[in-house]
Amino acid sequence: MALIWRQKPTTGPDTTVEPLVVSSVSALTAASTAVPAHRWGKVVKPSGEGKKWQPEAWDMLDNVGELSFALLWKTALLSRFRLVASDIDPETGKPTGSTEHAAAKDIVARIAGGVAGQSQMLGRLAPLMMIPGEGWLAIIYPDGQEQWHVLSTDEIKTRGDDVEITLQDGTTYKLDKENDTLSRIWRQDPRQSWLAWSPVKAALPILRRIVRMEQNIEAAGKSRQAGNGILVLPREISMPTTPAPRGEPDPDAPNLPPPPAPPSRFASADEIRIALQEAMSKAIDDPSSAAALVPIVLTVAGDYVDKIRHIKFDSEVSEKAQAAQEKAVRRLAMTLDMPPEVLLGLADLNHWSLYGVEEEAVRWHAAPEMETICAALTEQLLRPMLGAGAENVVIWYDTSDVEAEPDQLAKVSAAYKDGVVNAEAYIRELGLSVEEDGYDLSTETGWALWTVDQVRRTPQLLPQLLPVLRMLVPALSGLPELPAAPASPPADPPPETIDARVPDTRENAAAQAIVRMCVNEAMRLAANRRRTRRAHASVRGMSTMDTHRKLGPCDESEVDGLIAGWDDMVDEGVCATAGIDRDRLRRLVVATCRAALTTGQPPALPTQLTGALV
């Protein structure tokens, strides 16, 4: 839903503008109503319904990582769309994706300062449409310079009938009712269309549950960090005491008995704690020490062994709790306005499935929001600036930078060899430039390169293409003629054919190649001129002959205009070298193309051309 209003200086009496509903490709995606500027303060105030859930939705963005990831993904997706000016197809009512309207193209190019500003504008609108479900677009003119700002409701304050916005640098700006433009763009609530709505509103119970589970897991972790519980030991436990230091034996009394070993005694809890800490510290500092290998020895009566207890106070996270959390995340993925696979992970998808996910994201999750934005910009920005007569021009979006098709090189290569797709489509699929890497068949150089490459790829074609190479490549004009292949004499030839002239197949091959080049050029020019704006969508990407076959026969009076300019490539010197009369060549090509265009059939050349062109 988009609501845009603007107060302009008026020179005549005040007129009331009736509400105007804008039809779009998706029904009820956007509507626009002109509103007087003195109502800004009333309309900008957020509704009581939005105050209840929108602040909590913003808080969930900071508390739930999955929601933050979804927002970043949606922002990156929407920012890659490009705004374009487009005509409306009179038959389908859908945007064609392009227009020849120079003024409309210029206006769209200057939106938000150009492509970079448009990307930032769309990227800023994405979180506003996803979290609170509404955003504001302000076009202001401080110091006479046009600025575009996308704002949330929290960045707009009302002062009576005036509106004050907070800019990106933290400063405030009071809107000028005479010149500035303020726009509200929002998702319609299914029940109350004037209210904002977003999928996050429906996901709030799921988000609350995820937050509670995260809090429980965090509390369990903190309880383990707070201490390792209590070790309960019976009083009857004893441990060996450390022996007292001994001196050297008395040399005057060498036969004195040694002092007795220190007896074991009951140990206090503090002594056991100190002994455990010392042994563990040594084991941590030096894993190869004896303290890490030798256990701590305690003596206890057999009746008291099972009385040793380690009591813990920490909370354990059960597998059921973890499964419940994963289930909540899955429910969140199904609720948000994005393919669930994006939030749940794409590791199990192949490139074809991944392409399906990307196509779904563009068609069902990003395109509706773009239609909302484009409808708003069209109705209150483009149409007023163009004036009357621009009803069939709209602001639309281009998805060429977003949609990525899977690798179809093998299919396109096979289709090219079968003659289904043209060379330009094959070159584009290879990632090359048609202008730089393809053959320019409108020039002699292009035909020369094409002929040389055909011979390089299939040397068997050299006898047929050598006459063409001699004419197009000057360096080959001095080469000797190829020896004629030995032919077996015909058996019992009829007497009347013995003196008949045998046609020169080499001359005929050269004539066939030249005529075919000229006919192909004429048919190409005719196909380009028949690709009008109305027929452009139906023949997009088709080859020359497929285009003529799709469009059907044309009127005979149109043929001369359609093929005009084909003879620019016919060089007088080439014709003289090949022994071809230029005027006869022109008449033959025109007649061949006329028959093909008026019947809808492929051009047919005579079998023998030498006599017809000399």
BAKOLTOR-742301 format. One record per residue (C-alpha): residue number from 1; residue in one letter; x, y, z. Coordinates in steps of 0.05 Angstrom, whole numbers. Example, Ala and Ser with C-alpha at 12.3 -4.5 7.8 and 13.67 -1.06 7.14 Angstrom:
REM BAKOLTOR-742301
<site 1 'A' <246 -90 156>>;
<site 2 'S' <273 -21 143>>;
This chain:
REM BAKOLTOR-742301
<site 1 'M' <0 0 0>>;
<site 2 'A' <27 69 -17>>;
<site 3 'L' <1 137 3>>;
<site 4 'I' <36 198 -26>>;
<site 5 'W' <17 270 -21>>;
<site 6 'R' <48 335 -41>>;
<site 7 'Q' <28 408 -32>>;
<site 8 'K' <44 450 -93>>;
<site 9 'P' <35 525 -102>>;
<site 10 'T' <-31 538 -137>>;
<site 11 'T' <-49 597 -181>>;
<site 12 'G' <-122 582 -190>>;
<site 13 'P' <-180 563 -146>>;
<site 14 'D' <-172 503 -99>>;
<site 15 'T' <-196 438 -127>>;
<site 16 'T' <-213 374 -90>>;
<site 17 'V' <-178 313 -116>>;
<site 18 'E' <-219 250 -113>>;
<site 19 'P' <-185 186 -89>>;
<site 20 'L' <-156 147 -145>>;
<site 21 'V' <-144 72 -142>>;
<site 22 'V' <-85 49 -182>>;
<site 23 'S' <-90 -19 -214>>;
<site 24 'S' <-27 -61 -215>>;
<site 25 'V' <-4 -128 -239>>;
<site 26 'S' <-20 -155 -170>>;
<site 27 'A' <-89 -133 -149>>;
<site 28 'L' <-94 -89 -87>>;
<site 29 'T' <-19 -82 -78>>;
<site 30 'A' <-20 -6 -77>>;
<site 31 'A' <-67 53 -76>>;
<site 32 'S' <-54 128 -78>>;
<site 33 'T' <-95 186 -51>>;
<site 34 'A' <-78 260 -54>>;
<site 35 'V' <-81 290 16>>;
<site 36 'P' <-74 364 34>>;
<site 37 'A' <-10 384 70>>;
<site 38 'H' <-48 412 130>>;
<site 39 'R' <-66 341 149>>;
<site 40 'W' <6 317 153>>;
<site 41 'G' <7 320 229>>;
<site 42 'K' <-56 279 235>>;
<site 43 'V' <-38 225 186>>;
<site 44 'V' <35 217 208>>;
<site 45 'K' <16 200 280>>;
<site 46 'P' <23 124 288>>;
<site 47 'S' <-41 87 302>>;
<site 48 'G' <-56 57 369>>;
<site 49 'E' <-56 -13 339>>;
<site 50 'G' <15 -3 312>>;
<site 51 'K' <40 20 380>>;
<site 52 'K' <21 -47 410>>;
<site 53 'W' <65 -93 368>>;
<site 54 'Q' <114 -52 326>>;
<site 55 'P' <162 -35 384>>;
<site 56 'E' <164 -108 405>>;
<site 57 'A' <178 -128 332>>;
<site 58 'W' <238 -81 331>>;
<site 59 'D' <262 -111 397>>;
<site 60 'M' <258 -181 369>>;
<site 61 'L' <306 -160 314>>;
<site 62 'D' <360 -150 367>>;
<site 63 'N' <343 -213 407>>;
<site 64 'V' <333 -266 353>>;
<site 65 'G' <391 -280 307>>;
<site 66 'E' <348 -318 256>>;
<site 67 'L' <305 -256 247>>;
<site 68 'S' <367 -213 238>>;
<site 69 'F' <393 -260 184>>;
<site 70 'A' <325 -259 148>>;
<site 71 'L' <327 -183 149>>;
<site 72 'L' <397 -180 120>>;
<site 73 'W' <378 -229 65>>;
<site 74 'K' <315 -190 46>>;
<site 75 'T' <353 -124 47>>;
<site 76 'A' <407 -152 1>>;
<site 77 'L' <355 -180 -46>>;
<site 78 'L' <313 -117 -52>>;
<site 79 'S' <373 -71 -61>>;
<site 80 'R' <393 -108 -124>>;
<site 81 'F' <329 -91 -161>>;
<site 82 'R' <334 -34 -212>>;
<site 83 'L' <280 17 -227>>;
<site 84 'V' <264 27 -300>>;
<site 85 'A' <212 64 -341>>;
<site 86 'S' <165 17 -377>>;
<site 87 'D' <107 18 -426>>;
<site 88 'I' <42 -19 -412>>;
<site 89 'D' <26 -72 -463>>;
<site 90 'P' <-43 -53 -490>>;
<site 91 'E' <-62 -126 -500>>;
<site 92 'T' <-39 -157 -434>>;
<site 93 'G' <-39 -96 -389>>;
<site 94 'K' <29 -116 -363>>;
<site 95 'P' <93 -74 -363>>;
<site 96 'T' <139 -90 -421>>;
<site 97 'G' <202 -73 -383>>;
<site 98 'S' <225 -17 -430>>;
<site 99 'T' <201 46 -463>>;
<site 100 'E' <223 97 -515>>;
<site 101 'H' <193 154 -475>>;
<site 102 'A' <255 198 -464>>;
<site 103 'A' <225 242 -409>>;
<site 104 'A' <202 181 -369>>;
<site 105 'K' <270 148 -375>>;
<site 106 'D' <304 212 -352>>;
<site 107 'I' <258 219 -291>>;
<site 108 'V' <269 147 -269>>;
<site 109 'A' <344 155 -279>>;
<site 110 'R' <345 215 -231>>;
<site 111 'I' <305 181 -175>>;
<site 112 'A' <345 182 -110>>;
<site 113 'G' <405 210 -149>>;
<site 114 'G' <415 150 -195>>;
<site 115 'V' <426 75 -190>>;
<site 116 'A' <468 77 -127>>;
<site 117 'G' <417 120 -90>>;
<site 118 'Q' <360 76 -114>>;
<site 119 'S' <396 14 -87>>;
<site 120 'Q' <404 47 -19>>;
<site 121 'M' <331 70 -20>>;
<site 122 'L' <305 0 -34>>;
<site 123 'G' <353 -30 16>>;
<site 124 'R' <327 18 69>>;
<site 125 'L' <254 4 52>>;
<site 126 'A' <264 -72 58>>;
<site 127 'P' <271 -75 135>>;
<site 128 'L' <214 -25 144>>;
<site 129 'M' <167 -67 102>>;
<site 130 'M' <189 -131 137>>;
<site 131 'I' <189 -110 211>>;
<site 132 'P' <137 -55 224>>;
<site 133 'G' <105 -61 156>>;
<site 134 'E' <109 13 139>>;
<site 135 'G' <160 65 120>>;
<site 136 'W' <162 138 99>>;
<site 137 'L' <195 168 38>>;
<site 138 'A' <212 242 44>>;
<site 139 'I' <237 284 -15>>;
<site 140 'I' <263 349 13>>;
<site 141 'Y' <299 410 -15>>;
<site 142 'P' <344 440 39>>;
<site 143 'D' <385 496 8>>;
<site 144 'G' <353 481 -59>>;
<site 145 'Q' <385 412 -64>>;
<site 146 'E' <340 351 -74>>;
<site 147 'Q' <348 297 -21>>;
<site 148 'W' <313 230 -13>>;
<site 149 'H' <305 200 56>>;
<site 150 'V' <272 134 77>>;
<site 151 'L' <248 139 149>>;
<site 152 'S' <215 96 201>>;
<site 153 'T' <157 121 243>>;
<site 154 'D' <204 134 301>>;
<site 155 'E' <242 184 258>>;
<site 156 'I' <181 227 245>>;
<site 157 'K' <152 274 298>>;
<site 158 'T' <92 319 293>>;
<site 159 'R' <88 390 320>>;
<site 160 'G' <15 408 311>>;
<site 161 'D' <3 407 236>>;
<site 162 'D' <78 409 222>>;
<site 163 'V' <122 349 211>>;
<site 164 'E' <194 344 234>>;
<site 165 'I' <240 288 211>>;
<site 166 'T' <306 263 237>>;
<site 167 'L' <359 256 183>>;
<site 168 'Q' <415 205 178>>;
<site 169 'D' <465 252 211>>;
<site 170 'G' <421 262 272>>;
<site 171 'T' <397 332 254>>;
<site 172 'T' <324 350 248>>;
<site 173 'Y' <288 382 189>>;
<site 174 'K' <220 414 186>>;
<site 175 'L' <182 395 123>>;
<site 176 'D' <164 452 76>>;
<site 177 'K' <91 445 58>>;
<site 178 'E' <100 483 -7>>;
<site 179 'N' <155 441 -38>>;
<site 180 'D' <172 378 1>>;
<site 181 'T' <140 311 -13>>;
<site 182 'L' <122 260 41>>;
<site 183 'S' <102 189 24>>;
<site 184 'R' <77 132 66>>;
<site 185 'I' <89 62 39>>;
<site 186 'W' <59 4 78>>;
<site 187 'R' <32 -67 75>>;
<site 188 'Q' <-43 -69 81>>;
<site 189 'D' <-72 -103 142>>;
<site 190 'P' <-118 -158 114>>;
<site 191 'R' <-174 -134 159>>;
<site 192 'Q' <-163 -59 165>>;
<site 193 'S' <-129 -34 103>>;
<site 194 'W' <-107 33 132>>;
<site 195 'L' <-64 -3 185>>;
<site 196 'A' <5 -31 173>>;
<site 197 'W' <18 -105 177>>;
<site 198 'S' <79 -149 169>>;
<site 199 'P' <95 -224 175>>;
<site 200 'V' <135 -208 238>>;
<site 201 'K' <70 -189 272>>;
<site 202 'A' <43 -259 260>>;
<site 203 'A' <110 -289 282>>;
<site 204 'L' <113 -252 349>>;
<site 205 'P' <88 -313 390>>;
<site 206 'I' <141 -356 357>>;
<site 207 'L' <194 -304 369>>;
<site 208 'R' <175 -299 442>>;
<site 209 'R' <182 -374 449>>;
<site 210 'I' <251 -373 417>>;
<site 211 'V' <272 -317 464>>;
<site 212 'R' <248 -356 525>>;
<site 213 'M' <286 -418 503>>;
<site 214 'E' <349 -378 491>>;
<site 215 'Q' <342 -349 561>>;
<site 216 'N' <335 -419 591>>;
<site 217 'I' <397 -443 554>>;
<site 218 'E' <437 -381 575>>;
<site 219 'A' <415 -390 647>>;
<site 220 'A' <438 -463 645>>;
<site 221 'G' <506 -442 619>>;
<site 222 'K' <513 -389 673>>;
<site 223 'S' <495 -439 727>>;
<site 224 'R' <552 -484 704>>;
<site 225 'Q' <600 -425 705>>;
<site 226 'A' <578 -405 775>>;
<site 227 'G' <610 -467 806>>;
<site 228 'N' <618 -542 800>>;
<site 229 'G' <572 -560 857>>;
<site 230 'I' <590 -592 925>>;
<site 231 'L' <633 -653 938>>;
<site 232 'V' <606 -690 1000>>;
<site 233 'L' <657 -736 1035>>;
<site 234 'P' <648 -779 1097>>;
<site 235 'R' <689 -760 1158>>;
<site 236 'E' <721 -829 1158>>;
<site 237 'I' <763 -813 1096>>;
<site 238 'S' <837 -808 1109>>;
<site 239 'M' <896 -792 1066>>;
<site 240 'P' <971 -800 1075>>;
<site 241 'T' <1006 -740 1105>>;
<site 242 'T' <1067 -709 1075>>;
<site 243 'P' <1130 -737 1111>>;
<site 244 'A' <1173 -690 1151>>;
<site 245 'P' <1240 -671 1120>>;
<site 246 'R' <1298 -718 1140>>;
<site 247 'G' <1370 -699 1154>>;
<site 248 'E' <1434 -736 1137>>;
<site 249 'P' <1449 -800 1178>>;
<site 250 'D' <1491 -789 1241>>;
<site 251 'P' <1561 -816 1226>>;
<site 252 'D' <1572 -828 1301>>;
<site 253 'A' <1511 -873 1305>>;
<site 254 'P' <1505 -909 1239>>;
<site 255 'N' <1463 -966 1267>>;
<site 256 'L' <1405 -923 1291>>;
<site 257 'P' <1338 -946 1261>>;
<site 258 'P' <1303 -898 1213>>;
<site 259 'P' <1244 -857 1237>>;
<site 260 'P' <1176 -890 1228>>;
<site 261 'A' <1133 -872 1167>>;
<site 262 'P' <1080 -819 1181>>;
<site 263 'P' <1014 -853 1195>>;
<site 264 'S' <951 -838 1156>>;
<site 265 'R' <901 -794 1190>>;
<site 266 'F' <832 -767 1177>>;
<site 267 'A' <837 -708 1129>>;
<site 268 'S' <796 -645 1133>>;
<site 269 'A' <755 -620 1075>>;
<site 270 'D' <802 -562 1064>>;
<site 271 'E' <862 -609 1059>>;
<site 272 'I' <827 -652 1007>>;
<site 273 'R' <807 -589 967>>;
<site 274 'I' <878 -564 968>>;
<site 275 'A' <905 -632 946>>;
<site 276 'L' <855 -636 889>>;
<site 277 'Q' <870 -565 865>>;
<site 278 'E' <945 -577 866>>;
<site 279 'A' <940 -642 828>>;
<site 280 'M' <892 -613 776>>;
<site 281 'S' <934 -550 767>>;
<site 282 'K' <997 -591 754>>;
<site 283 'A' <960 -635 705>>;
<site 284 'I' <933 -575 667>>;
<site 285 'D' <1001 -540 664>>;
<site 286 'D' <1040 -603 645>>;
<site 287 'P' <997 -660 617>>;
<site 288 'S' <1059 -705 616>>;
<site 289 'S' <1073 -697 690>>;
<site 290 'A' <1062 -752 741>>;
<site 291 'A' <1006 -713 772>>;
<site 292 'A' <967 -721 707>>;
<site 293 'L' <977 -796 707>>;
<site 294 'V' <977 -818 780>>;
<site 295 'P' <909 -815 815>>;
<site 296 'I' <898 -781 881>>;
<site 297 'V' <898 -834 937>>;
<site 298 'L' <847 -832 992>>;
<site 299 'T' <834 -885 1044>>;
<site 300 'V' <763 -899 1065>>;
<site 301 'A' <727 -957 1095>>;
<site 302 'G' <688 -1001 1047>>;
<site 303 'D' <622 -981 1079>>;
<site 304 'Y' <633 -908 1063>>;
<site 305 'V' <656 -912 990>>;
<site 306 'D' <585 -902 963>>;
<site 307 'K' <574 -844 1010>>;
<site 308 'I' <618 -798 968>>;
<site 309 'R' <571 -751 930>>;
<site 310 'H' <581 -696 879>>;
<site 311 'I' <520 -651 882>>;
<site 312 'K' <511 -602 823>>;
<site 313 'F' <466 -542 821>>;
<site 314 'D' <470 -527 746>>;
<site 315 'S' <413 -538 698>>;
<site 316 'E' <419 -586 639>>;
<site 317 'V' <389 -571 571>>;
<site 318 'S' <349 -632 551>>;
<site 319 'E' <345 -659 481>>;
<site 320 'K' <271 -645 481>>;
<site 321 'A' <285 -571 494>>;
<site 322 'Q' <334 -568 437>>;
<site 323 'A' <285 -603 390>>;
<site 324 'A' <231 -554 411>>;
<site 325 'Q' <277 -496 395>>;
<site 326 'E' <292 -524 326>>;
<site 327 'K' <218 -533 314>>;
<site 328 'A' <205 -461 333>>;
<site 329 'V' <258 -438 284>>;
<site 330 'R' <226 -480 230>>;
<site 331 'R' <158 -448 245>>;
<site 332 'L' <191 -380 240>>;
<site 333 'A' <219 -397 172>>;
<site 334 'M' <150 -416 148>>;
<site 335 'T' <120 -352 174>>;
<site 336 'L' <168 -300 148>>;
<site 337 'D' <163 -271 78>>;
<site 338 'M' <220 -312 48>>;
<site 339 'P' <233 -383 23>>;
<site 340 'P' <240 -428 85>>;
<site 341 'E' <302 -461 55>>;
<site 342 'V' <341 -395 61>>;
<site 343 'L' <332 -393 137>>;
<site 344 'L' <339 -469 148>>;
<site 345 'G' <400 -478 104>>;
<site 346 'L' <416 -492 31>>;
<site 347 'A' <469 -547 41>>;
<site 348 'D' <424 -603 15>>;
<site 349 'L' <403 -567 -49>>;
<site 350 'N' <434 -577 -117>>;
<site 351 'H' <442 -520 -167>>;
<site 352 'W' <374 -534 -199>>;
<site 353 'S' <338 -533 -132>>;
<site 354 'L' <377 -471 -112>>;
<site 355 'Y' <354 -437 -175>>;
<site 356 'G' <282 -455 -157>>;
<site 357 'V' <290 -424 -89>>;
<site 358 'E' <319 -360 -119>>;
<site 359 'E' <263 -356 -170>>;
<site 360 'E' <211 -365 -115>>;
<site 361 'A' <245 -310 -74>>;
<site 362 'V' <241 -261 -131>>;
<site 363 'R' <171 -278 -156>>;
<site 364 'W' <132 -288 -92>>;
<site 365 'H' <171 -251 -37>>;
<site 366 'A' <206 -191 -68>>;
<site 367 'A' <164 -174 -129>>;
<site 368 'P' <100 -156 -89>>;
<site 369 'E' <139 -106 -48>>;
<site 370 'M' <171 -77 -110>>;
<site 371 'E' <102 -70 -142>>;
<site 372 'T' <79 -31 -81>>;
<site 373 'I' <138 17 -86>>;
<site 374 'C' <134 25 -161>>;
<site 375 'A' <59 39 -159>>;
<site 376 'A' <70 95 -109>>;
<site 377 'L' <127 127 -148>>;
<site 378 'T' <87 121 -213>>;
<site 379 'E' <23 153 -189>>;
<site 380 'Q' <50 212 -150>>;
<site 381 'L' <118 224 -181>>;
<site 382 'L' <120 202 -253>>;
<site 383 'R' <49 218 -275>>;
<site 384 'P' <47 289 -247>>;
<site 385 'M' <114 306 -278>>;
<site 386 'L' <97 278 -347>>;
<site 387 'G' <27 307 -349>>;
<site 388 'A' <-28 283 -396>>;
<site 389 'G' <-14 229 -446>>;
<site 390 'A' <31 187 -400>>;
<site 391 'E' <-22 138 -376>>;
<site 392 'N' <13 80 -410>>;
<site 393 'V' <81 93 -379>>;
<site 394 'V' <98 68 -309>>;
<site 395 'I' <158 59 -263>>;
<site 396 'W' <174 -15 -260>>;
<site 397 'Y' <231 -59 -236>>;
<site 398 'D' <285 -99 -271>>;
<site 399 'T' <306 -167 -242>>;
<site 400 'S' <365 -181 -288>>;
<site 401 'D' <415 -169 -231>>;
<site 402 'V' <375 -214 -184>>;
<site 403 'E' <354 -275 -224>>;
<site 404 'A' <410 -324 -237>>;
<site 405 'E' <392 -382 -282>>;
<site 406 'P' <427 -449 -274>>;
<site 407 'D' <483 -470 -321>>;
<site 408 'Q' <448 -482 -387>>;
<site 409 'L' <510 -481 -431>>;
<site 410 'A' <502 -553 -453>>;
<site 411 'K' <429 -542 -472>>;
<site 412 'V' <443 -477 -509>>;
<site 413 'S' <502 -509 -545>>;
<site 414 'A' <459 -567 -569>>;
<site 415 'A' <403 -520 -589>>;
<site 416 'Y' <451 -476 -628>>;
<site 417 'K' <477 -536 -667>>;
<site 418 'D' <406 -558 -682>>;
<site 419 'G' <389 -488 -707>>;
<site 420 'V' <338 -473 -652>>;
<site 421 'V' <374 -413 -621>>;
<site 422 'N' <415 -360 -656>>;
<site 423 'A' <488 -345 -648>>;
<site 424 'E' <476 -284 -605>>;
<site 425 'A' <440 -326 -552>>;
<site 426 'Y' <497 -376 -553>>;
<site 427 'I' <549 -321 -545>>;
<site 428 'R' <511 -290 -486>>;
<site 429 'E' <506 -358 -451>>;
<site 430 'L' <582 -364 -458>>;
<site 431 'G' <588 -298 -420>>;
<site 432 'L' <618 -262 -480>>;
<site 433 'S' <599 -198 -515>>;
<site 434 'V' <559 -202 -579>>;
<site 435 'E' <590 -137 -605>>;
<site 436 'E' <663 -154 -588>>;
<site 437 'D' <665 -230 -594>>;
<site 438 'G' <613 -244 -648>>;
<site 439 'Y' <616 -237 -723>>;
<site 440 'D' <594 -171 -752>>;
<site 441 'L' <560 -199 -814>>;
<site 442 'S' <543 -129 -839>>;
<site 443 'T' <616 -119 -860>>;
<site 444 'E' <664 -155 -907>>;
<site 445 'T' <712 -165 -849>>;
<site 446 'G' <659 -201 -809>>;
<site 447 'W' <643 -248 -866>>;
<site 448 'A' <717 -261 -878>>;
<site 449 'L' <728 -280 -805>>;
<site 450 'W' <667 -325 -806>>;
<site 451 'T' <690 -360 -870>>;
<site 452 'V' <761 -371 -844>>;
<site 453 'D' <735 -400 -779>>;
<site 454 'Q' <688 -447 -816>>;
<site 455 'V' <747 -473 -857>>;
<site 456 'R' <789 -479 -795>>;
<site 457 'R' <735 -519 -760>>;
<site 458 'T' <716 -562 -821>>;
<site 459 'P' <772 -565 -872>>;
<site 460 'Q' <728 -605 -920>>;
<site 461 'L' <691 -540 -935>>;
<site 462 'L' <753 -508 -966>>;
<site 463 'P' <735 -525 -1039>>;
<site 464 'Q' <667 -492 -1031>>;
<site 465 'L' <689 -432 -990>>;
<site 466 'L' <755 -418 -1026>>;
<site 467 'P' <723 -373 -1079>>;
<site 468 'V' <692 -331 -1024>>;
<site 469 'L' <758 -328 -987>>;
<site 470 'R' <793 -303 -1050>>;
<site 471 'M' <744 -245 -1055>>;
<site 472 'L' <743 -227 -981>>;
<site 473 'V' <815 -239 -961>>;
<site 474 'P' <864 -202 -1007>>;
<site 475 'A' <923 -245 -984>>;
<site 476 'L' <891 -307 -1014>>;
<site 477 'S' <877 -278 -1083>>;
<site 478 'G' <945 -301 -1110>>;
<site 479 'L' <939 -374 -1089>>;
<site 480 'P' <935 -424 -1146>>;
<site 481 'E' <871 -460 -1161>>;
<site 482 'L' <857 -525 -1126>>;
<site 483 'P' <867 -586 -1172>>;
<site 484 'A' <801 -613 -1196>>;
<site 485 'A' <783 -679 -1165>>;
<site 486 'P' <788 -737 -1215>>;
<site 487 'A' <720 -759 -1238>>;
<site 488 'S' <703 -826 -1267>>;
<site 489 'P' <675 -820 -1338>>;
<site 490 'P' <601 -832 -1343>>;
<site 491 'A' <581 -900 -1370>>;
<site 492 'D' <551 -899 -1439>>;
<site 493 'P' <533 -824 -1441>>;
<site 494 'P' <477 -806 -1488>>;
<site 495 'P' <504 -777 -1553>>;
<site 496 'E' <465 -713 -1547>>;
<site 497 'T' <499 -695 -1481>>;
<site 498 'I' <571 -705 -1503>>;
<site 499 'D' <579 -634 -1529>>;
<site 500 'A' <537 -603 -1472>>;
<site 501 'R' <573 -551 -1430>>;
<site 502 'V' <592 -576 -1360>>;
<site 503 'P' <576 -520 -1310>>;
<site 504 'D' <635 -495 -1269>>;
<site 505 'T' <617 -517 -1198>>;
<site 506 'R' <670 -471 -1168>>;
<site 507 'E' <638 -410 -1199>>;
<site 508 'N' <569 -433 -1178>>;
<site 509 'A' <593 -445 -1106>>;
<site 510 'A' <621 -374 -1103>>;
<site 511 'A' <556 -346 -1131>>;
<site 512 'Q' <515 -387 -1082>>;
<site 513 'A' <556 -361 -1023>>;
<site 514 'I' <551 -288 -1045>>;
<site 515 'V' <476 -291 -1057>>;
<site 516 'R' <465 -328 -991>>;
<site 517 'M' <503 -273 -954>>;
<site 518 'C' <462 -219 -986>>;
<site 519 'V' <396 -254 -974>>;
<site 520 'N' <414 -267 -901>>;
<site 521 'E' <431 -194 -891>>;
<site 522 'A' <366 -171 -923>>;
<site 523 'M' <325 -219 -882>>;
<site 524 'R' <362 -197 -818>>;
<site 525 'L' <345 -124 -831>>;
<site 526 'A' <273 -142 -845>>;
<site 527 'A' <268 -182 -780>>;
<site 528 'N' <296 -124 -740>>;
<site 529 'R' <246 -75 -770>>;
<site 530 'R' <188 -123 -758>>;
<site 531 'R' <206 -128 -684>>;
<site 532 'T' <161 -70 -665>>;
<site 533 'R' <145 -51 -593>>;
<site 534 'R' <80 -90 -597>>;
<site 535 'A' <113 -153 -624>>;
<site 536 'H' <177 -147 -584>>;
<site 537 'A' <156 -192 -526>>;
<site 538 'S' <132 -249 -571>>;
<site 539 'V' <196 -253 -613>>;
<site 540 'R' <248 -236 -561>>;
<site 541 'G' <310 -280 -568>>;
<site 542 'M' <286 -312 -634>>;
<site 543 'S' <330 -321 -694>>;
<site 544 'T' <317 -284 -760>>;
<site 545 'M' <278 -340 -793>>;
<site 546 'D' <240 -357 -728>>;
<site 547 'T' <219 -284 -724>>;
<site 548 'H' <191 -284 -795>>;
<site 549 'R' <157 -351 -782>>;
<site 550 'K' <126 -324 -718>>;
<site 551 'L' <102 -259 -749>>;
<site 552 'G' <76 -292 -812>>;
<site 553 'P' <74 -264 -884>>;
<site 554 'C' <77 -189 -895>>;
<site 555 'D' <46 -145 -948>>;
<site 556 'E' <84 -141 -1014>>;
<site 557 'S' <85 -65 -1010>>;
<site 558 'E' <125 -69 -945>>;
<site 559 'V' <182 -111 -973>>;
<site 560 'D' <224 -56 -1003>>;
<site 561 'G' <223 -16 -938>>;
<site 562 'L' <238 -77 -895>>;
<site 563 'I' <301 -98 -933>>;
<site 564 'A' <326 -28 -950>>;
<site 565 'G' <401 -22 -939>>;
<site 566 'W' <421 -94 -951>>;
<site 567 'D' <462 -76 -1013>>;
<site 568 'D' <509 -32 -973>>;
<site 569 'M' <552 -93 -964>>;
<site 570 'V' <556 -108 -1039>>;
<site 571 'D' <623 -83 -1063>>;
<site 572 'E' <632 -69 -1137>>;
<site 573 'G' <703 -97 -1135>>;
<site 574 'V' <679 -163 -1104>>;
<site 575 'C' <626 -171 -1157>>;
<site 576 'A' <677 -156 -1212>>;
<site 577 'T' <726 -207 -1184>>;
<site 578 'A' <672 -260 -1180>>;
<site 579 'G' <646 -243 -1250>>;
<site 580 'I' <577 -224 -1223>>;
<site 581 'D' <533 -169 -1251>>;
<site 582 'R' <514 -124 -1192>>;
<site 583 'D' <446 -105 -1219>>;
<site 584 'R' <427 -177 -1233>>;
<site 585 'L' <450 -195 -1162>>;
<site 586 'R' <406 -140 -1134>>;
<site 587 'R' <345 -163 -1173>>;
<site 588 'L' <356 -236 -1153>>;
<site 589 'V' <363 -219 -1078>>;
<site 590 'V' <302 -174 -1079>>;
<site 591 'A' <260 -227 -1114>>;
<site 592 'T' <283 -281 -1067>>;
<site 593 'C' <268 -240 -1005>>;
<site 594 'R' <201 -216 -1033>>;
<site 595 'A' <179 -288 -1044>>;
<site 596 'A' <201 -309 -974>>;
<site 597 'L' <170 -250 -937>>;
<site 598 'T' <103 -251 -973>>;
<site 599 'T' <94 -326 -965>>;
<site 600 'G' <125 -337 -897>>;
<site 601 'Q' <171 -391 -926>>;
<site 602 'P' <248 -395 -920>>;
<site 603 'P' <284 -362 -979>>;
<site 604 'A' <297 -411 -1036>>;
<site 605 'L' <356 -401 -1083>>;
<site 606 'P' <362 -431 -1153>>;
<site 607 'T' <408 -490 -1160>>;
<site 608 'Q' <449 -458 -1216>>;
<site 609 'L' <465 -384 -1206>>;
<site 610 'T' <523 -373 -1253>>;
<site 611 'G' <482 -359 -1314>>;
<site 612 'A' <432 -316 -1277>>;
<site 613 'L' <485 -268 -1250>>;
<site 614 'V' <534 -261 -1308>>;
